[in-house]
Each structure stands twice: as C-alpha cells, then as structure tokens.
Amino acid sequence: MNIQDIKEFLQTEEGKLVIALLFGAIIGAEREYRSKAAGFRTVILVTLGSCLFTILSINLGGHGDEARVAANIVTGIGFLGAGAIYRDKISIRGITTATTIWISAANGMAIGCGEYSLSIWVTCIAMTVLLSFSWFQRIIDTVNQEKVYKITYNDPTDQIEVIEKLFNEYHLSCFRVKQIRHKDEIVIVYTANGKERNHDLFLIQLYRQNQIKSFEV
C-alpha cells in the first residue's frame, strides 16, 4: 500500500472510523493513566460514535439537511458528560473528565466531516492541556488555593472563635457557608482561601484541637 492508497483510504467512511479510533485512543490513554471514570475505552467509543453519527447524518440528511442527526450529538453527549460529574463528600469531581468527553465528541464530529487538520490540532491542544498544564495549576495552588472545611464541634461555645482565629493566624480568609446544630453538636462548613502551605499548617493545628469531634477537607 503506497501513500496514495493511504490517502484514498482515509477519505472513505472506514478510514474516518479508523482515525476516530486512533485519536480517541490518544486522549483516552491519558484519562486511563490517571484512573478517571471515563477512561480508555469510554473516550474511544465516544469519539467513534460521534464520528459514525456524523457520517450517517451526512448520508441520511441529503442535500441541505446534512446536520439533522449530527446536531443531536451536542445534546446527547451532555447527558453522558453529566454522569461523570459527582459530589465527593463536600467537593465536586469529574468536571475535567466530563469536558474531555465533550471535546472527544466534537473531535469525532470533525473527523466524520473529513476535517482532519482541525482534528489533529484539537487532539494536540487537548493533550497539551491535560498533560502539561497540571504544573501551571500547581503553581497557582501554591499562591492561592480554596478549600472547603466541614468541622464538627463537641462544645461549640468557645471553640468556634478559636478555630476562626486560627484561620486568621495562618492568613486564610474564611467564610461560613453553612451551620447546622444537632443535639450537643454543631457542624460548620467554611470556605477558606490562602496559600497551599498555610492550609497545610492550619490542618496540623486542627488535629491538635481536642474539642473538635471531626473535620473533613
């Protein structure tokens, strides 16, 4: 098989599906390496399915109505992406995985339309963001990081004031989000902003507070 044969094959519907498989595998491998909910097989199938729906949309739509089926991919993939987002105790996780599903579907649509150069650019940019931008995010976190603290007090009368003084002592600006009283306990949820190192030092002090029954971060 020479170069011309390869070019002709890539222009066929089967060739588009092969490219969708390869590009989906590239992005999916990164998600699998990080043990995310939507991993290798999921991202491949999303890219492959979006490519197939786009091909069918072009074939079934006829002249002037090629986007009839493909237009619904955008809506349908939103439900799939929403399933990857979940609440872990007091934080929300899975947003990056959900957006990866979203961009993979868009990539599959581009391949289905034969926009190979666009798809290559999208794959390269997506991989750059997923692999290389984590270090930049860590730099930002060292400068300022927001954390949610859920603290349960046994005897809250004086301890609340002590904890809030600790926030100030370690240069963490805190805000009470929620306050719940249950019998002799009180649960307060704080959001606190500050340097990552200050959060670490603050956590050490929380472990030393005997009046705190439990806390979550």
C-alpha positions as CSV (number, residue, x, y, z in Angstrom):
1,M,0.0,0.0,0.0
2,N,1.6,3.3,-1.1
3,I,0.9,6.8,0.1
4,Q,-1.8,7.5,-2.5
5,D,-3.7,4.4,-1.4
6,I,-3.5,5.5,2.2
7,K,-4.8,9.0,1.3
8,E,-7.7,7.4,-0.6
9,F,-8.5,5.1,2.3
10,L,-8.6,8.0,4.8
11,Q,-11.2,9.7,2.6
12,T,-13.5,6.7,2.9
13,E,-16.0,6.2,5.8
14,E,-14.0,3.2,7.1
15,G,-10.9,5.4,7.1
16,K,-12.7,8.1,9.1
17,L,-13.6,5.5,11.7
18,V,-10.0,4.3,12.0
19,I,-8.8,7.9,12.6
20,A,-11.5,8.4,15.2
21,L,-10.3,5.2,16.9
22,L,-6.7,6.4,17.0
23,F,-7.4,10.0,18.1
24,G,-9.9,8.7,20.8
25,A,-7.2,6.3,22.0
26,I,-4.7,9.1,22.4
27,I,-6.9,11.2,24.6
28,G,-8.4,8.1,26.4
29,A,-5.0,6.8,27.3
30,E,-4.3,10.0,29.4
31,R,-7.6,9.6,31.2
32,E,-6.9,5.9,31.8
33,Y,-3.4,6.7,33.1
34,R,-5.0,9.0,35.7
35,S,-7.6,6.3,36.6
36,K,-10.6,8.5,35.7
37,A,-14.2,7.3,35.4
38,A,-14.2,7.8,31.7
39,G,-11.1,6.1,30.6
40,F,-9.5,4.5,27.5
41,R,-12.5,2.6,26.2
42,T,-15.1,5.2,27.0
43,V,-13.3,8.0,25.2
44,I,-12.6,5.8,22.2
45,L,-16.3,4.9,21.9
46,V,-17.4,8.5,22.4
47,T,-15.1,9.6,19.5
48,L,-16.1,6.7,17.4
49,G,-19.8,7.1,18.0
50,S,-19.8,10.8,17.2
51,C,-17.9,10.1,14.0
52,L,-20.4,7.5,13.0
53,F,-23.4,9.6,13.7
54,T,-21.9,12.5,11.7
55,I,-21.3,10.1,8.7
56,L,-24.8,8.8,9.0
57,S,-26.1,12.4,9.3
58,I,-24.4,13.3,6.0
59,N,-25.6,10.2,4.2
60,L,-29.2,10.3,5.5
61,G,-29.8,14.0,5.5
62,G,-29.3,14.6,1.8
63,H,-28.6,17.9,0.3
64,G,-29.4,20.9,2.6
65,D,-30.1,18.7,5.7
66,E,-26.7,17.1,6.5
67,A,-26.7,18.2,10.1
68,R,-30.1,16.7,11.0
69,V,-28.7,13.8,13.0
70,A,-25.3,15.3,14.0
71,A,-27.0,18.3,15.7
72,N,-28.4,16.0,18.4
73,I,-24.9,14.8,19.3
74,V,-24.3,18.0,21.2
75,T,-27.4,17.5,23.3
76,G,-26.9,13.8,23.8
77,I,-23.3,14.0,24.9
78,G,-24.3,16.5,27.6
79,F,-26.2,13.7,29.4
80,L,-23.2,11.4,29.2
81,G,-20.8,14.0,30.4
82,A,-23.1,14.9,33.4
83,G,-22.8,11.3,34.5
84,A,-19.1,11.7,35.0
85,I,-19.6,14.6,37.5
86,Y,-20.2,13.6,41.1
87,R,-20.1,15.0,44.6
88,D,-17.4,13.6,46.8
89,K,-18.3,14.4,50.3
90,I,-18.1,18.2,50.2
91,S,-16.4,18.7,46.9
92,I,-17.3,18.2,43.2
93,R,-15.2,16.0,41.0
94,G,-15.2,14.8,37.4
95,I,-15.6,18.1,35.6
96,T,-12.4,17.7,33.6
97,T,-13.4,14.2,32.6
98,A,-16.8,15.5,31.5
99,T,-15.2,18.1,29.3
100,T,-12.9,15.5,27.9
101,I,-15.9,13.5,26.8
102,W,-17.4,16.7,25.3
103,I,-14.3,17.6,23.3
104,S,-13.8,14.0,22.2
105,A,-17.4,14.0,20.8
106,A,-16.6,17.3,18.9
107,N,-13.4,15.7,17.7
108,G,-15.3,12.7,16.3
109,M,-17.7,15.0,14.5
110,A,-14.8,16.9,12.9
111,I,-13.3,13.5,11.7
112,G,-16.7,12.5,10.4
113,C,-16.9,15.7,8.3
114,G,-13.4,15.0,7.0
115,E,-11.8,17.9,8.8
116,Y,-8.6,16.0,9.6
117,S,-6.3,19.0,10.1
118,L,-8.8,20.5,12.5
119,S,-9.0,17.2,14.4
120,I,-5.2,17.0,14.6
121,W,-5.0,20.4,16.1
122,V,-7.8,19.7,18.6
123,T,-6.1,16.4,19.7
124,C,-2.7,18.1,20.2
125,I,-4.2,21.1,22.1
126,A,-6.3,18.8,24.3
127,M,-3.3,16.6,25.1
128,T,-1.2,19.7,25.9
129,V,-3.8,20.9,28.3
130,L,-4.2,17.5,30.0
131,L,-0.5,16.7,30.3
132,S,1.4,20.0,30.6
133,F,-1.0,22.4,32.3
134,S,-1.1,20.5,35.6
135,W,2.2,22.0,36.6
136,F,0.8,25.5,36.0
137,Q,-2.2,24.6,38.1
138,R,0.1,23.5,40.9
139,I,1.9,26.9,40.7
140,I,-1.4,28.7,41.1
141,D,-2.4,26.5,44.1
142,T,0.8,27.4,45.9
143,V,-0.1,31.1,45.5
144,N,-3.8,30.7,46.3
145,Q,-6.0,27.7,47.0
146,E,-9.6,27.5,48.0
147,K,-10.6,24.6,50.3
148,V,-13.9,23.6,52.0
149,Y,-13.7,22.7,55.6
150,K,-16.5,20.8,57.4
151,I,-15.9,20.9,61.1
152,T,-17.9,19.2,63.8
153,Y,-17.7,20.6,67.3
154,N,-18.5,18.9,70.6
155,D,-18.7,22.0,72.7
156,P,-19.0,24.8,70.2
157,T,-19.4,27.8,72.5
158,D,-15.8,28.9,72.6
159,Q,-14.2,26.6,70.0
160,I,-15.7,28.3,67.0
161,E,-14.0,31.5,67.9
162,V,-10.7,29.6,68.5
163,I,-10.9,28.0,65.0
164,E,-11.7,31.2,63.3
165,K,-8.8,32.9,65.0
166,L,-6.6,30.0,63.6
167,F,-7.8,30.8,60.1
168,N,-6.6,34.4,60.6
169,E,-3.4,33.4,62.2
170,Y,-2.4,31.3,59.2
171,H,-3.6,34.1,56.8
172,L,-6.6,32.2,55.5
173,S,-9.6,34.2,54.7
174,C,-12.6,32.1,55.7
175,F,-16.4,32.4,55.2
176,R,-19.2,30.4,56.9
177,V,-21.1,28.6,54.2
178,K,-23.4,26.5,56.4
179,Q,-24.1,26.0,60.1
180,I,-26.1,23.0,61.4
181,R,-26.9,22.2,65.0
182,H,-27.7,18.6,66.1
183,K,-28.3,17.9,69.8
184,D,-24.9,18.9,71.5
185,E,-23.0,19.1,68.3
186,I,-22.7,21.8,65.7
187,V,-21.4,21.4,62.2
188,I,-20.0,24.4,60.3
189,V,-18.8,24.5,56.7
190,Y,-16.2,27.1,55.9
191,T,-14.6,28.1,52.6
192,A,-11.1,29.3,53.1
193,N,-8.6,30.9,50.6
194,G,-4.9,31.2,51.0
195,K,-1.5,29.7,50.2
196,E,-1.2,26.0,50.0
197,R,1.4,25.9,52.7
198,N,-0.8,27.9,55.0
199,H,-3.6,25.3,54.5
200,D,-1.1,22.6,55.5
201,L,-0.1,24.3,58.6
202,F,-3.7,25.0,59.5
203,L,-4.6,21.3,59.2
204,I,-1.8,20.4,61.6
205,Q,-3.4,22.7,64.2
206,L,-6.8,21.2,63.6
207,Y,-5.5,17.8,64.6
208,R,-4.4,19.3,67.9
209,Q,-7.8,20.7,68.8
210,N,-9.4,18.3,71.3
211,Q,-12.8,20.0,71.2
212,I,-13.2,19.1,67.5
213,K,-15.1,15.9,67.1
214,S,-14.3,15.5,63.4
215,F,-13.5,17.5,60.3
216,E,-13.4,17.0,56.5
217,V,-11.5,18.9,53.8
